[in-house]
Amino acid sequence: MKFLPMFDRVLVERLAAETMSKGGIMLPEKAQGKVLQATVVAVGPGSTNQKGKLTPMSVKVGETVLLPEYGGTKVDLEDKEYFLFRDADILGKYVE
C-alpha cells in the first residue's frame, strides 16, 4: 500500500539513533539523543495560496531534512514508524 500525504504535508522516516559513542562505548536507550534528522519518504502536492495557485513543496522524496525537536504526527505504516510534518515546520535540508 502506498501513502500520499495531503496538501503541504511531508512524510518522513527518522534516521536511527547512535548506539555507540565516538569512543566505542555502548549507549543505553535513555542516553541516546532524539534524532532530528530524517529522510523524506513522500510529499503532498502543496498548498494553495489566496489566489488559488499551487505553492510548490520545498523538499523532495529522498532528501535528508532537519526536524524540530517537538511536533509532527506519528504514523505506523507496514510495521514501520513514520512522522508527518507540514512543509513549513521542516527546519532545513542537507545538501552535498
C-alpha positions as CSV (number, residue, x, y, z in Angstrom):
1,M,0.0,0.0,0.0
2,K,1.3,3.4,-0.9
3,F,0.7,6.5,1.3
4,L,0.5,10.0,-0.2
5,P,0.2,13.0,2.2
6,M,-2.4,15.6,1.6
7,F,-1.7,19.4,0.9
8,D,1.6,20.6,2.3
9,R,2.4,17.5,4.4
10,V,5.7,15.6,4.3
11,L,6.0,12.0,5.4
12,V,9.5,11.3,6.9
13,E,11.4,8.4,8.4
14,R,13.7,9.4,11.3
15,L,17.3,8.2,11.0
16,A,18.4,5.5,13.5
17,A,19.9,6.8,16.8
18,E,23.6,6.3,17.5
19,T,24.0,3.3,19.8
20,M,27.8,3.8,20.3
21,S,29.7,6.8,21.4
22,K,32.7,8.1,19.4
23,G,34.9,6.3,21.9
24,G,33.2,3.0,21.3
25,I,31.1,2.8,24.4
26,M,27.6,1.3,24.0
27,L,24.9,3.9,24.9
28,P,21.7,2.8,26.7
29,E,18.4,4.0,25.2
30,K,17.9,6.7,27.8
31,A,21.3,8.3,27.0
32,Q,20.6,8.3,23.2
33,G,19.6,11.7,22.0
34,K,16.4,12.3,20.0
35,V,17.3,12.0,16.3
36,L,16.4,15.2,14.5
37,Q,17.4,14.1,11.0
38,A,15.0,12.2,8.7
39,T,14.7,11.0,5.2
40,V,11.7,12.3,3.1
41,V,9.5,9.3,2.1
42,A,6.6,11.1,0.4
43,V,5.4,14.7,-0.1
44,G,2.0,16.1,-0.8
45,P,1.2,18.2,-3.9
46,G,1.5,21.5,-2.0
47,S,-1.0,24.1,-0.6
48,T,-3.0,26.7,-2.5
49,N,-2.5,30.4,-1.8
50,Q,-5.2,33.0,-1.6
51,K,-5.3,33.4,-5.4
52,G,-5.8,29.6,-5.8
53,K,-2.3,29.0,-7.2
54,L,-0.5,25.8,-6.0
55,T,2.5,26.6,-3.8
56,P,5.3,24.0,-4.6
57,M,6.9,22.0,-1.9
58,S,10.4,22.9,-0.7
59,V,11.6,19.2,-0.2
60,K,11.6,16.2,-2.5
61,V,11.5,12.4,-1.9
62,G,14.9,11.0,-0.8
63,E,16.3,14.2,0.7
64,T,17.6,14.3,4.3
65,V,16.0,17.1,6.4
66,L,16.4,18.6,9.8
67,L,13.3,18.3,12.0
68,P,12.1,20.4,15.0
69,E,12.6,18.7,18.4
70,Y,8.9,18.6,19.0
71,G,5.9,18.2,16.7
72,G,4.8,16.0,13.9
73,T,2.2,13.3,13.8
74,K,3.3,9.7,14.4
75,V,2.1,7.3,11.7
76,D,2.6,3.5,11.7
77,L,2.6,2.0,8.2
78,E,3.5,-1.6,7.4
79,D,5.1,-2.1,10.9
80,K,7.4,1.0,10.4
81,E,7.2,4.3,12.3
82,Y,6.9,7.5,10.2
83,F,6.1,11.1,11.0
84,L,4.0,13.7,9.2
85,F,5.1,17.3,9.3
86,R,4.0,20.4,7.5
87,D,6.4,21.7,4.9
88,A,6.8,25.0,6.8
89,D,7.7,23.0,10.0
90,I,10.8,21.5,8.5
91,L,13.8,23.5,9.6
92,G,16.2,22.7,6.7
93,K,17.6,20.1,4.4
94,Y,21.1,18.7,3.9
95,V,22.8,19.2,0.6
96,E,26.1,17.8,-0.7
